Amino acid sequence: MPEVESVQRKTQTAKEIANYIGVHVDTIYTMVRQKQIPHLKVRRRILFNRETIDAWMRDQESKSLEAM
């Protein structure tokens, strides 16, 4: 019997991203409304690309270090 490749999702939900970066899910939705965090919409769903969030966090960290 051939092995079946598992399909890994490229996106995460607001709840998953909130857990990943350590904030409340309401904070994520507020940031989405204020266009402060990269996201995409598929119909009514708000999704996040983990690689994009990682790059965004690195950028945020760099900006905060420059402001010091």
Secondary structure as UniProt FT lines:
FT   STRAND          11..12
FT   HELIX           14..21
FT   HELIX           25..33
FT   TURN            34..35
FT   STRAND          40..42
FT   TURN            43..44
FT   STRAND          45..49
FT   HELIX           50..66
//
